[in-house]
Amino acid sequence: MYGIIAGVCVILAGVFGSMLGLMFKKISHRMNDMILGFASGVMLTAAFLGLLPTAFEPFSWKTALTGAAGIFAGALLISFIDKFVPHIHFDGGHMRGEHGEGESSGVLLLVIAIAIHNIPEGLATGIVFSEGITDSALLVALSMIVQKIPEGLIVIVPLLGMGMKKLKAFGLSSLIAFMMLPGIVVGVLLGALPALLTSFFYAVTFGAIVYVVSDEIIPESHEHGNERAATFALLAGVLMVVLMQYGL
């Protein structure tokens, strides 16, 4: 239940971010890239501090091999989905496709893109509560809440930029936020498996998050000449999660 409750809080953070996004019709490339950089820092630090240690505990040759296999399995899973499922990127309040689709299919591609990103985020939020309320679990959950607010903003702005009415855009962006729920439920179920398998799926979740950040989010934040601003925003995200860890 703790994982489900935490997941709902993360989802509501995304909905809140979408509410904030109603105030904007467009965001600059610079702001978009800084938001992506910040989210990258938050997700990476939460993964390294909240997921990776558990994947290798208690340390032995068996957990080391299991953890290594899980990390690459998670990365390969998202890589496979990313390669074969058409999706779009966020581009300063506009939507930019990879496969030449027109704007008419942009909404569907947006939903698919968020679904891909939500897989590791949902798994992480659900699985970290397998041992109850721990510092690591709270750190991951709070980190996901923090990064979901700006993500909600950059989800709704492209919809408004397409000319979609505010109520419809808010309803769709809220629905997209709730797409995390299946991943959360799966994460909770995986956390109930025997210890070695749970460690494996911690590693899978870690590998999936790192892949998404490295392959998608960071490169996207560096595409418009705002690398320096995005990098400092990433460091701000790292610092926030580290301060949260010591605050817990």
Helices and strands as residue ranges (DSSP letters): H 2-21, H 29-46, I 47-51, H 52-55, H 61-84, E 88-91, E 94-97, G 103-105, H 106-127, H 135-161, H 166-177, G 178-180, H 181-190, H 195-212, I 213-217, H 218-221, H 227-247
